[in-house]
Amino acid sequence: NSVFILDEQLKITGRLENIAPGEKIYSARFIGDRCYLVTFKTVDPFFVLDLKDPQKPAILGALKMPGYSDYLHPYDENHVIGFGKDTIELSNAYSNNPNDTMAFYLGMKMAVFDVTDVNHPVVMFKETIGDRGTDSELLQNHKALLFDKDKNLLAFPVKVMVTDDSQNNTGSNIPQYGNFTFQGAYVYSLDLINGFSLKGKLTHLTAEDYLKAGNYWYNSDKDITRILYINDVLYTLSNSMIMANSLGDLREIKRLEIK
């Protein structure tokens, strides 16, 4: 894992090499003179890099925590939001060797990283959604995120999987995949005092759709993929519907089916 700095002629002026050997870069975000980097193998090192001097880039600080971030989004100059997966590290998962450890991903994880002290970044807030199998398009495509700091608004599409007691009592310590419970938009309030506060959930699926889905749900024309707002109206979009809800209380205003 390396970071290279190039000048206008694309000549290398500075470099940082061999960052977190044996791990893999999962996300990076460049903000001003800093770079935030997430690597992962069994835990999530969150690195703060100093790029002010293009000839001497340096690691200012690092934080290790379970899970990883697939996407990093700026909140302000001293706070970064991470979106990814929570994980658990287990030994003896597939062998009798106690030194044989593996990380298994769990539900979707959000975290606010406080980098005010660049040498000692900390997790200010953390939120986990669902269990193993929970996923969001946001983790592959940043355009799926709706964020407005002034409105304390954070929203994204998500498919939620949840395990029940029967799945948790299998005699194996390996986390089980959850059953399908929801597809739609999670809408949060986010500020630096209260952290993540779930305002509500919006879906284009009917009660009948959920009954038909059973334990599994595959991509359909009713999956919400994008969220936006105009004035005081929040819009959710799928391939088969545009739904308008009040931005204040998420009350449905109108829906338009696309055929």
C-alpha positions in Angstrom: 0.0 0.0 0.0 1.5 3.3 -1.1 0.7 6.9 -1.7 2.6 8.9 -4.4 2.6 12.6 -5.0 3.2 13.9 -8.5 4.0 17.4 -9.9 2.5 19.1 -13.0 4.8 17.0 -15.2 3.6 13.8 -13.5 7.0 13.3 -11.9 7.0 11.7 -8.5 8.0 14.3 -5.9 7.1 12.3 -2.7 6.0 8.9 -1.6 4.8 6.8 1.3 5.4 3.1 0.8 4.7 -0.1 2.7 1.8 1.2 4.6 0.1 -1.6 6.7 2.0 -4.5 5.1 -0.3 -7.5 4.4 -3.5 -5.4 4.4 -5.5 -3.9 1.6 -6.6 -0.3 1.0 -10.4 -0.1 1.2 -11.0 3.6 0.9 -9.2 7.0 0.7 -10.3 10.6 0.9 -8.2 13.6 0.1 -9.2 16.8 1.9 -7.0 19.9 1.8 -3.4 18.9 2.9 -4.5 15.6 4.4 -5.3 12.2 3.2 -7.5 9.7 5.1 -6.8 6.1 4.4 -8.5 2.9 5.5 -6.8 -0.5 5.2 -8.1 -3.8 6.4 -7.2 -7.5 7.0 -8.7 -8.3 10.4 -9.1 -4.8 11.9 -9.6 -1.4 10.4 -6.6 1.0 10.6 -7.8 4.5 9.9 -4.7 6.6 8.9 -4.3 10.4 8.9 -1.6 11.4 6.3 0.1 14.8 6.1 0.6 15.9 2.4 1.4 19.6 3.1 5.0 19.1 2.0 4.8 17.2 -1.3 8.3 16.0 -0.9 7.8 14.6 2.6 4.4 13.0 3.1 4.0 11.5 6.5 1.7 9.4 8.6 0.4 11.7 11.4 -1.8 9.2 13.3 -3.7 6.0 13.1 -6.6 4.3 14.8 -7.5 0.6 14.9 -11.0 -0.6 15.3 -13.2 -3.6 14.3 -14.6 -3.4 10.7 -13.7 -1.3 7.8 -14.9 1.7 5.7 -15.6 1.3 2.0 -16.3 5.0 1.6 -15.2 8.1 3.5 -17.1 11.4 3.3 -16.1 14.8 4.7 -18.3 16.2 7.5 -16.1 19.3 8.1 -12.4 20.0 8.3 -12.0 17.9 11.5 -14.5 15.2 11.1 -15.0 12.4 8.5 -17.9 10.0 8.1 -17.0 6.3 7.3 -19.4 3.8 5.7 -18.6 0.1 5.6 -19.0 -3.1 7.4 -18.6 -4.1 11.0 -16.5 -7.3 11.6 -15.6 -9.8 14.2 -12.2 -11.5 14.4 -12.3 -15.3 15.2 -9.6 -17.9 15.8 -10.1 -21.6 14.9 -12.8 -20.7 12.5 -11.7 -23.4 10.0 -8.8 -25.1 11.7 -7.5 -26.1 15.1 -4.6 -23.6 14.9 -5.2 -20.9 17.5 -3.0 -18.6 15.5 -5.3 -19.0 12.5 -7.5 -16.0 12.8 -10.0 -14.6 10.3 -12.3 -11.6 10.2 -16.0 -12.1 9.3 -18.1 -9.1 8.2 -21.3 -8.4 10.1 -23.8 -5.6 9.5 -23.3 -2.2 7.8 -21.3 0.3 10.0 -21.2 4.0 10.1 -18.7 6.0 12.1 -17.8 9.7 12.6 -14.0 10.0 13.0 -12.8 13.0 15.0 -9.4 14.1 13.6 -9.0 17.3 15.5 -5.9 15.8 17.1 -4.4 14.5 14.0 -1.9 12.3 15.9 -4.7 10.6 17.9 -7.9 10.2 15.8 -10.9 8.8 17.6 -14.3 7.4 16.8 -16.8 10.0 18.0 -20.0 8.1 17.0 -20.8 4.7 15.7 -24.0 3.1 14.3 -24.5 -0.5 13.0 -27.4 -1.6 10.8 -28.6 -5.2 10.6 -26.5 -8.4 10.6 -24.4 -10.3 8.2 -25.6 -9.8 4.6 -26.8 -6.3 5.1 -25.6 -4.2 2.2 -25.9 -0.8 0.5 -25.2 0.6 -2.9 -23.4 3.4 -1.1 -20.6 1.0 -0.3 -19.9 0.7 -4.1 -21.2 4.0 -5.4 -20.9 7.3 -3.5 -23.7 8.8 -5.5 -26.2 6.8 -3.5 -25.5 9.0 -0.5 -27.5 12.1 0.4 -25.8 14.3 2.9 -26.5 17.9 3.9 -24.6 19.2 6.9 -26.7 22.4 7.3 -29.9 20.3 7.4 -28.3 17.6 9.6 -29.5 15.2 6.9 -28.0 11.8 6.0 -29.8 9.2 3.9 -28.9 6.2 1.7 -30.5 3.0 0.3 -29.9 -0.2 2.2 -30.9 -3.9 2.2 -31.2 -5.1 5.8 -30.7 -8.7 6.9 -31.3 -9.8 10.4 -30.5 -13.1 12.2 -33.0 -14.8 14.5 -32.4 -17.0 17.6 -32.4 -20.2 15.5 -29.5 -18.9 13.4 -27.5 -17.8 16.4 -27.7 -21.2 18.0 -26.1 -23.4 15.4 -23.2 -24.5 17.5 -20.7 -22.6 15.3 -19.1 -19.3 16.2 -19.0 -18.2 12.6 -21.6 -15.5 12.1 -24.6 -16.6 10.1 -26.2 -14.7 7.3 -29.4 -12.9 8.3 -32.9 -13.0 6.8 -34.2 -10.3 4.6 -36.3 -7.7 6.5 -36.1 -4.4 4.6 -35.1 -2.6 1.4 -35.4 1.1 1.1 -34.0 4.3 2.5 -32.7 5.0 6.0 -33.0 8.6 6.9 -30.9 10.0 9.7 -30.3 13.3 11.5 -26.5 13.8 12.1 -24.8 16.4 14.2 -21.7 16.4 16.5 -23.7 16.5 19.7 -26.2 13.7 19.2 -24.5 11.7 16.5 -26.7 9.4 14.3 -30.4 9.7 15.0 -32.7 7.6 12.8 -35.6 9.7 11.6 -37.3 6.9 9.7 -37.3 4.4 6.9 -38.9 4.6 3.5 -39.6 1.7 1.1 -41.3 1.2 -2.2 -42.1 -2.4 -1.4 -45.6 -3.4 -0.4 -46.6 -5.7 2.4 -47.2 -8.4 -0.3 -43.7 -7.9 -1.6 -42.2 -8.6 1.8 -44.3 -11.7 2.1 -43.2 -13.0 -1.3 -39.5 -12.2 -0.5 -39.3 -14.6 2.4 -35.7 -14.8 3.7 -34.1 -13.5 0.6 -34.5 -10.5 -1.7 -32.9 -9.9 -5.0 -32.5 -6.7 -7.1 -35.9 -5.6 -8.3 -37.4 -2.5 -10.0 -38.8 -1.5 -6.6 -35.4 -1.2 -4.9 -34.7 2.4 -3.9 -31.4 3.4 -5.4 -31.3 7.2 -5.1 -32.5 9.9 -2.6 -32.7 13.6 -3.1 -34.5 16.6 -1.7 -36.0 19.8 -3.3 -37.0 22.5 -0.8 -38.9 20.6 1.9 -39.7 17.5 0.0 -37.6 14.3 0.1 -37.7 12.1 -3.0 -36.8 8.4 -3.2 -36.3 6.8 -6.6 -36.5 3.3 -7.9 -36.8 2.0 -11.4 -40.6 1.7 -10.9 -41.5 4.6 -8.6 -40.8 8.2 -7.5 -42.1 8.8 -4.0 -42.3 12.2 -2.3 -42.3 12.6 1.4 -42.2 15.6 3.8 -38.6 16.3 4.7 -39.7 17.2 8.3 -41.7 14.2 9.4 -41.3 11.9 6.4 -45.1 11.8 5.8 -45.9 10.6 2.3 -47.1 13.3 0.0 -47.5 11.5 -3.3 -46.1 8.7 -5.4 -45.7 8.3 -9.1 -45.5 4.8 -10.6 -43.3 4.4 -13.7 -44.4 1.9 -16.2 
